Protein backbone atom coordinates (compact mmCIF):
# COMPACT_ATOMS: atom_id res chain seq x y z
CA UNK A 1 0.00 0.00 0.00
CA UNK A 2 2.97 2.31 0.61
CA UNK A 3 3.94 2.32 -3.06
CA UNK A 4 0.35 2.94 -4.18
CA UNK A 5 -0.04 5.89 -1.85
CA UNK A 6 3.40 7.22 -2.69
CA UNK A 7 2.95 7.16 -6.45
CA UNK A 8 -0.67 8.20 -6.41
CA UNK A 9 0.33 11.25 -4.38
CA UNK A 10 3.00 12.10 -6.94
CA UNK A 11 0.52 11.60 -9.74
CA UNK A 12 -2.16 13.84 -8.23
CA UNK A 13 0.45 16.56 -7.62
CA UNK A 14 1.39 16.27 -11.32
CA UNK A 15 5.02 15.55 -10.51
CA UNK A 16 6.92 13.41 -12.99
CA UNK A 17 9.45 11.15 -11.26
CA UNK A 18 9.65 8.94 -14.35
CA UNK A 19 9.50 11.73 -16.89
CA UNK A 20 13.22 11.56 -17.58
CA UNK A 21 13.04 7.90 -18.49
CA UNK A 22 12.97 8.14 -22.25
CA UNK A 23 13.14 5.04 -24.43
CA UNK A 24 16.73 3.89 -24.77
CA UNK A 25 18.54 0.92 -26.23
CA UNK A 26 18.16 -1.12 -23.04
CA UNK A 27 14.37 -0.74 -22.98
CA UNK A 28 13.58 -1.00 -26.69
CA UNK A 29 12.08 -4.51 -26.56
CA UNK A 30 10.99 -4.52 -22.93
CA UNK A 31 7.29 -4.97 -22.09
CA UNK A 32 5.36 -4.80 -18.83
CA UNK A 33 2.02 -6.60 -18.54
CA UNK A 34 -0.51 -5.76 -15.83
CA UNK A 35 -3.29 -8.37 -15.69
CA UNK A 36 -5.20 -9.88 -12.75
CA UNK A 37 -6.13 -13.10 -14.61
CA UNK A 38 -3.25 -15.46 -13.81
CA UNK A 39 -3.86 -17.77 -16.78
CA UNK A 40 -4.01 -14.94 -19.31
CA UNK A 41 -1.04 -13.19 -17.72
CA UNK A 42 1.07 -16.34 -17.93
CA UNK A 43 0.03 -16.96 -21.54
CA UNK A 44 0.94 -13.44 -22.62
CA UNK A 45 4.34 -13.59 -20.92
CA UNK A 46 5.14 -16.94 -22.46
CA UNK A 47 3.92 -15.97 -25.95
CA UNK A 48 5.72 -12.62 -26.11
CA UNK A 49 8.85 -14.14 -24.61
CA UNK A 50 8.93 -16.78 -27.35
CA UNK A 51 8.65 -13.94 -29.88
CA UNK A 52 11.85 -12.35 -28.60
CA UNK A 53 10.60 -9.69 -26.18
CA UNK A 54 11.77 -9.16 -22.62
CA UNK A 55 8.56 -9.38 -20.59
CA UNK A 56 7.68 -8.89 -16.93
CA UNK A 57 4.20 -9.12 -15.45
CA UNK A 58 2.32 -7.69 -12.49
CA UNK A 59 -1.00 -8.78 -11.05
CA UNK A 60 -1.60 -5.61 -9.02
CA UNK A 61 -0.93 -1.89 -8.94
CA UNK A 62 1.54 -2.45 -6.11
CA UNK A 63 3.68 -4.79 -8.22
CA UNK A 64 3.32 -2.47 -11.21
CA UNK A 65 4.65 0.59 -9.36
CA UNK A 66 7.57 -1.40 -7.92
CA UNK A 67 8.55 -2.66 -11.38
CA UNK A 68 8.43 0.68 -13.21
CA UNK A 69 10.36 2.27 -10.36
CA UNK A 70 13.27 -0.11 -11.06
CA UNK A 71 13.20 -0.48 -14.86
CA UNK A 72 12.34 1.28 -18.11
CA UNK A 73 9.85 -0.20 -20.57
CA UNK A 74 8.77 0.67 -24.09
CA UNK A 75 5.31 -0.91 -23.99
CA UNK A 76 2.66 -1.54 -21.33
CA UNK A 77 -0.16 -4.03 -21.85
CA UNK A 78 -2.82 -3.16 -19.30
CA UNK A 79 -5.81 -5.28 -18.38
CA UNK A 80 -8.91 -3.90 -16.69
CA UNK A 81 -10.19 -5.00 -13.30
CA UNK A 82 -7.01 -4.57 -11.24
CA UNK A 83 -8.21 -4.96 -7.66
CA UNK A 84 -6.09 -2.47 -5.70
CA UNK A 85 -6.36 0.51 -8.08
CA UNK A 86 -8.25 1.44 -11.24
CA UNK A 87 -6.48 0.48 -14.45
CA UNK A 88 -7.43 3.88 -15.86
CA UNK A 89 -5.50 5.56 -13.05
CA UNK A 90 -2.43 3.48 -13.93
CA UNK A 91 -2.79 4.34 -17.62
CA UNK A 92 -3.14 8.05 -16.90
CA UNK A 93 -0.08 7.87 -14.65
CA UNK A 94 1.95 6.27 -17.45
CA UNK A 95 0.78 8.85 -19.97
CA UNK A 96 1.74 11.76 -17.71
CA UNK A 97 5.06 10.36 -16.55
CA UNK A 98 6.57 8.13 -19.25
CA UNK A 99 6.95 7.84 -23.02
CA UNK A 100 5.61 4.28 -23.11
CA UNK A 101 3.11 2.99 -25.64
CA UNK A 102 -0.01 1.68 -23.88
CA UNK A 103 -2.30 -1.14 -25.01
CA UNK A 104 -5.44 -1.81 -22.97
CA UNK A 105 -7.24 -5.15 -22.88
CA UNK A 106 -10.95 -4.43 -22.49
CA UNK A 107 -13.91 -6.65 -21.69
CA UNK A 108 -16.76 -4.22 -22.48
CA UNK A 109 -16.44 -2.86 -25.99
CA UNK A 110 -18.87 0.04 -25.58
CA UNK A 111 -18.39 3.62 -26.77
CA UNK A 112 -18.21 4.86 -23.17
CA UNK A 113 -15.57 2.31 -22.18
CA UNK A 114 -13.46 2.95 -25.26
CA UNK A 115 -13.59 6.72 -24.79
CA UNK A 116 -12.62 6.35 -21.13
CA UNK A 117 -9.55 4.33 -22.12
CA UNK A 118 -8.48 6.77 -24.83
CA UNK A 119 -9.04 9.78 -22.59
CA UNK A 120 -6.93 8.18 -19.87
CA UNK A 121 -4.10 7.84 -22.37
CA UNK A 122 -4.34 4.42 -24.03
CA UNK A 123 -2.91 4.24 -27.55
CA UNK A 124 -4.60 1.04 -28.67
CA UNK A 125 -7.36 -1.27 -27.45
CA UNK A 126 -7.80 -5.03 -27.77
CA UNK A 127 -10.95 -6.86 -26.73
CA UNK A 128 -10.79 -9.97 -24.56
CA UNK A 129 -10.45 -12.83 -25.24
CA UNK A 130 -7.19 -11.74 -26.83
CA UNK A 131 -6.28 -13.17 -30.23
CA UNK A 132 -2.54 -13.80 -29.93
CA UNK A 133 -2.02 -13.34 -33.67
CA UNK A 134 -3.53 -9.87 -33.50
CA UNK A 135 -1.49 -9.05 -30.40
CA UNK A 136 1.69 -10.22 -32.11
CA UNK A 137 1.03 -8.00 -35.14
CA UNK A 138 0.21 -5.02 -32.93
CA UNK A 139 3.33 -5.39 -30.77
CA UNK A 140 5.50 -5.85 -33.85
CA UNK A 141 4.12 -2.62 -35.34
CA UNK A 142 4.68 -0.73 -32.09
CA UNK A 143 8.36 -1.65 -31.95
CA UNK A 144 8.83 -1.00 -35.66
CA UNK A 145 7.51 2.53 -35.14
CA UNK A 146 9.67 3.04 -32.04
CA UNK A 147 12.77 2.08 -34.05
CA UNK A 148 11.68 4.33 -36.91
CA UNK A 149 11.02 7.34 -34.69
CA UNK A 150 14.34 6.92 -32.89
CA UNK A 151 16.10 6.94 -36.28
CA UNK A 152 14.17 10.05 -37.34
CA UNK A 153 14.97 11.77 -34.05
CA UNK A 154 18.65 10.93 -34.41
CA UNK A 155 18.60 12.43 -37.88
CA UNK A 156 17.79 15.86 -36.49
CA UNK A 157 21.02 15.91 -34.47
CA UNK A 158 23.37 14.55 -37.14
CA UNK A 159 24.23 17.89 -38.68
CA UNK A 160 24.25 21.41 -37.31
CA UNK A 161 23.95 22.70 -40.90
CA UNK A 162 20.65 20.85 -41.26
CA UNK A 163 19.38 22.63 -38.14
CA UNK A 164 20.55 26.00 -39.52
CA UNK A 165 18.72 25.35 -42.80
CA UNK A 166 15.59 24.44 -40.87
CA UNK A 167 15.84 27.60 -38.79
CA UNK A 168 16.35 29.74 -41.90
CA UNK A 169 13.27 28.26 -43.53
CA UNK A 170 11.24 29.10 -40.45
CA UNK A 171 12.85 32.53 -40.04
CA UNK A 172 14.24 31.97 -36.58
CA UNK A 173 16.50 35.00 -36.25
CA UNK A 174 16.75 35.53 -32.51
CA UNK A 175 17.14 32.31 -30.51
CA UNK A 176 16.07 34.13 -27.36
CA UNK A 177 12.56 34.33 -28.86
CA UNK A 178 12.41 30.71 -30.00
CA UNK A 179 11.13 27.51 -28.45
CA UNK A 180 13.48 24.52 -28.68
CA UNK A 181 12.57 20.86 -29.13
CA UNK A 182 15.30 18.59 -27.81
CA UNK A 183 15.16 15.28 -29.66
CA UNK A 184 17.65 13.77 -27.21
CA UNK A 185 15.43 13.10 -24.21
CA UNK A 186 12.23 14.50 -25.73
CA UNK A 187 11.95 17.85 -24.02
CA UNK A 188 10.56 21.24 -24.96
CA UNK A 189 12.35 24.41 -23.85
CA UNK A 190 10.51 27.71 -23.62
CA UNK A 191 12.15 30.94 -24.87
CA UNK A 192 12.99 31.61 -21.24
CA UNK A 193 14.86 28.30 -20.92
CA UNK A 194 12.28 26.38 -18.85
CA UNK A 195 12.21 22.65 -19.62
CA UNK A 196 9.12 20.54 -20.19
CA UNK A 197 9.24 16.73 -20.41
CA UNK A 198 7.29 15.29 -23.34
CA UNK A 199 5.58 11.95 -23.78
CA UNK A 200 6.19 10.05 -27.01
CA UNK A 201 2.82 11.14 -28.43
CA UNK A 202 3.46 14.78 -27.50
CA UNK A 203 6.92 14.63 -29.08
CA UNK A 204 5.50 13.18 -32.31
CA UNK A 205 2.75 15.80 -32.38
CA UNK A 206 5.15 18.72 -31.96
CA UNK A 207 7.60 17.31 -34.51
CA UNK A 208 4.75 17.04 -37.01
CA UNK A 209 3.78 20.68 -36.42
CA UNK A 210 7.33 21.99 -36.55
CA UNK A 211 8.68 20.00 -39.50
CA UNK A 212 6.14 21.17 -42.04
CA UNK A 213 6.44 24.00 -44.53
CA UNK A 214 2.66 24.46 -44.43
CA UNK A 215 0.86 26.95 -42.21
CA UNK A 216 -0.98 24.15 -40.38
CA UNK A 217 -0.94 20.36 -40.31
CA UNK A 218 -4.28 18.74 -41.26
CA UNK A 219 -6.05 16.66 -38.64
CA UNK A 220 -5.99 13.58 -40.88
CA UNK A 221 -2.21 13.75 -41.19
CA UNK A 222 -1.83 14.15 -37.42
CA UNK A 223 -4.10 11.18 -36.77
CA UNK A 224 -1.89 9.03 -39.01
CA UNK A 225 1.30 10.31 -37.36
CA UNK A 226 -0.05 9.54 -33.89
CA UNK A 227 -1.48 6.17 -34.97
CA UNK A 228 -5.03 7.19 -34.10
CA UNK A 229 -7.96 5.96 -36.16
CA UNK A 230 -9.76 8.56 -38.26
CA UNK A 231 -13.04 8.24 -36.38
CA UNK A 232 -14.76 9.64 -33.30
CA UNK A 233 -12.44 7.83 -30.91
CA UNK A 234 -9.27 8.91 -32.70
CA UNK A 235 -10.36 12.53 -32.96
CA UNK A 236 -11.27 12.59 -29.27
CA UNK A 237 -7.84 11.17 -28.42
CA UNK A 238 -6.17 13.85 -30.56
CA UNK A 239 -8.17 16.61 -28.88
CA UNK A 240 -7.28 15.23 -25.44
CA UNK A 241 -3.58 15.22 -26.36
CA UNK A 242 -3.76 18.81 -27.62
CA UNK A 243 -5.59 19.87 -24.45
CA UNK A 244 -2.96 18.26 -22.20
CA UNK A 245 -0.08 19.75 -24.19
CA UNK A 246 -1.63 23.21 -24.19
CA UNK A 247 -2.01 23.03 -20.42
CA UNK A 248 1.63 22.00 -20.10
CA UNK A 249 2.99 24.73 -22.37
CA UNK A 250 0.73 27.39 -20.86
CA UNK A 251 2.64 26.97 -17.59
CA UNK A 252 5.71 28.33 -19.42
CA UNK A 253 3.80 31.24 -20.97
CA UNK A 254 1.27 31.54 -23.76
CA UNK A 255 0.79 28.17 -25.46
CA UNK A 256 2.20 28.21 -29.03
CA UNK A 257 -0.20 25.47 -30.19
CA UNK A 258 -2.97 27.07 -32.20
CA UNK A 259 -6.07 25.67 -33.89
CA UNK A 260 -6.42 26.30 -37.61
CA UNK A 261 -10.20 26.02 -37.91
CA UNK A 262 -11.29 23.64 -40.61
CA UNK A 263 -7.71 22.43 -41.13
CA UNK A 264 -5.83 21.22 -38.05
CA UNK A 265 -3.15 22.65 -35.78
CA UNK A 266 -0.04 24.80 -36.02
CA UNK A 267 2.94 25.82 -33.89
CA UNK A 268 2.54 29.60 -33.91
CA UNK A 269 6.02 30.58 -32.67
CA UNK A 270 9.65 30.40 -33.81
CA UNK A 271 11.07 26.97 -33.03
CA UNK A 272 14.40 25.13 -33.24
CA UNK A 273 14.93 21.37 -33.30
CA UNK A 274 18.21 20.47 -31.65
LINDAJO-V19047 format. One record per run of one state. SS is the DSSP state (h for helix, s for strand, l for the rest). FROM is the first residue (numbers start at 1). LEN is the number of residues. If there is no record, write none. Layout:
SS|FROM|LEN / SS|FROM|LEN
This chain:
l|1|1 / h|2|11 / l|13|17 / s|30|5 / l|35|3 / h|38|13 / l|51|3 / s|54|5 / l|59|2 / h|61|10 / l|71|4 / s|75|5 / l|80|7 / h|87|11 / l|98|3 / s|101|6 / l|107|4 / h|111|10 / l|121|3 / s|124|4 / l|128|4 / h|132|24 / l|156|4 / h|160|10 / l|170|5 / h|175|3 / l|178|1 / s|179|4 / l|183|4 / s|187|3 / l|190|5 / s|195|3 / l|198|2 / h|200|11 / l|211|6 / s|217|2 / h|219|7 / l|226|6 / h|232|19 / l|251|6 / s|257|4 / l|261|3 / s|264|4 / l|268|3 / s|271|3 / l|274|1
